[in-house]
Amino acid sequence: MEKLKISRAIIVEGKYDKIKLSSIVDGVIIVTNGFRIYKDPDKAALIRYYAQHGGIAILTDSDTAGFRIRGHIKGIVPKGDIVNVYVPEIFGKEKRKTEPSKEGLLGVEGVPADIIREAFEKAGIIGEKVADRELMTKLDFYELGLSGRPDSSRLRQLVCEKLSLPKKLTANALLEVLNTMLDKESLQALIENLTSENNKDKENSVG
């Protein structure tokens, strides 16, 4: 079955939720790592960015913890477009677990794919406009000097600073973000300008 194309960044609790969702949805998926989001300012900044640039869709578990995380995300996003996607309360246990969760409910990772698809349909976000451009790849990132080079980390920081993004983004996370913002040619032009400005600053400091 064809994947759902979602223009919004989707927020889930754990890596297994992301794995499950990746088989159903074509889009950016951000993991809160449970309650760790409470003490992760960089992840919070990333979520705020997406909320203000295309919107976010929150898909957490249907238990108490899931609703607490939803509430926290709403609290850290004072401005932006937020849509809640809800899966029903289904009692059961995920295959990888030895026993059910505290409340006995399936997490997102254990919910059947057809029910998750239906949840997105009910939220009304299927069919929202997705940017029609060729997405950059990890090879593009390498060719642009943003990964695999001695100064790649510094260059990524400069790009993040220029675009008002969290500087601690990993190469993979930055690739996802940039694919929502611009194409390879635009990024290449940005990098050339940044490199030129950086070299001038070095010359001035030496002089």
N, C-alpha and C positions, 0 to 999 in steps of 0.2 A: 504494500500500500504506500502511496506517495506521502512523503512527510508534509506536515503542516508548515507553511512559511509564516513565521511570526516576526514582525518588524521590531517588536519591543524586546528588551532584555528580560529574560525570565529569571526570577529569583527562587532558588530552592535551598533546602536545608543541608543536604549531604551529597557526597560524591556518587553514591549509588542512585540517588534521585536524578543526578545529572546524567549518569549512564543510561538510565531508563528513558529519560526525556529525550536524549540525543537520538534515540531510535524512532522517535515519534515526531519530533519538531526540528525544523531547520532554522536555527537562530542562535543568538548569544545566550548562554546560560551561566549565571553567577551562583556560586555556592557560598552560603553564609557560614558553613561549618558549625551548624547548630548555634548555640549561644555565644560562640566566639566572636560573632559579629558585634557583640556589645563592647568588645575591647579591641576592635580592629578599625582604626580611623581611616586607613587607606581603602579598605573594602567599602566603608561607609561613603567615602568621597566618590568612589567609582559608581556606587549605586545612585548617588545624587546626580552624578553626571548623566547617567543613562536616563534617569527620570526626567531630566530637563532637555534631553536630546533624543526624542523618539519614544520616551515612556518606558515604564517597567510593568511587568506582570508578576504578581507574587503568587507562588504555588507552594505553600508549605503543607505539612501534614495536618490532618483534621483533629489532632489532639490538642490538649491544653498548651503544650510547648509550642506547637505550630502557630497557634493564635497569638501567643506572647511575642513570637518572632515577627509576625505580621505587624503587630502593634508597634514594636520597636522600629521596624523599617519605616512605617508611616511617620514616626516621631523624628527620625533623622532626615526625612525628606520634606522640609517645609514647603518647597516649591517643586512642581513637576507633575507629570501625568502618571498616575498609579491606577492599575486595574487589579482587582483581586480575582484569582481563579481558584475555585473550590472543588475538591473532590469529595464525594460523600463518605460518611463514616462506614467503613467496611471492617467487620471483625475478622481477624485472621492473623497469620504469621508469615513473614517473608521466608523464602526457602533457605537463605543463607544463615538465618538466625535459629538458635536452639530453643528459644522460647519467645512468646509474644511480647509486645511492648507493655509498658506499665498499664495503659488503658485498654490494651487488647486490640487496638486498631491497626490496620495496615498503614504504613507510611506511603508516600508517593511512589517509592520504588516497587511496592507490592501491588499497586492498583493496576488492574487490567488496562491495556493500551486503549481499548475502545472507550472506556470510561473517561480516561484522561483527554482523549480527543473531544469527547462530548463536553467536558468541562471547559475547554477552550472555546468551543462553539457557543456555549451558554454565556461566556464572558464577552462575546461579541468582538473579539479581536482578530479573528481569522479573516483574511482579505484586506487588512490594512495595508497601505502602500509600503512596499519594500523597495529600497533603492535599487534601481536597475543598472548595476555596473559590475564589472568583473572584480571579484574579490582577490585581495592580495594573499599570497601564500608564504610559507616559511622560507622558501627559496628566494622570493622577492625581498623578504626582510634581510636575508643574508647578503644579497646583491646590493642592497641599499646601505649595508654596513651596520644594520641594527641588531645583528646577532652574529656570533662566531668570530668576531674580531676583537683585538685587545682593547679598543676604545669603544666597543659597542654599548657597554653599560652607560658610559658618559654621554654618548650620542642619544640614547633612549631618554636619558634624564633631560637633555636639552629639548627634545621633541615634546616631552611631557610638560615641561615648564612653559614652552611656547603655546601649547594648546590647553593650558590650565588643567592638566590631568595629574593624578597622584604620581610622584616620582618613583615610587617603589614598585610600580607595575612590572610584572615579569614580561619577558619578550612575548610569550604566548598571549597574555592578557592584553598587552598593548596592541598586538596584531588584531585581536577581536575588536577593540575599541576603534582603532583607526579604520577598520573596514566599514564602520558605521558612519565615518566622517568624510573620507576622501578616497580618491583612487591613487594608483601607484605613481602616476605622473605628477599629481599635486603634491604627494608626499616627497617625491624626489626633488621637486623645486623647493619645498620647505627645507629639506635637509641641506641643499646647496646654499641657501641663504643663511641658515644657522651656522654652517661650517665657515662661510665667508666672514660672518660677524664674529665668530669665535677666534678666527685667525687674526682679525684686526685688533681684537681686545688683547691678544697675546703680544702683538707687535707694539701696541701702545704701552703695555706694562713693562716691556723690555726697554722701550725708548724712554 
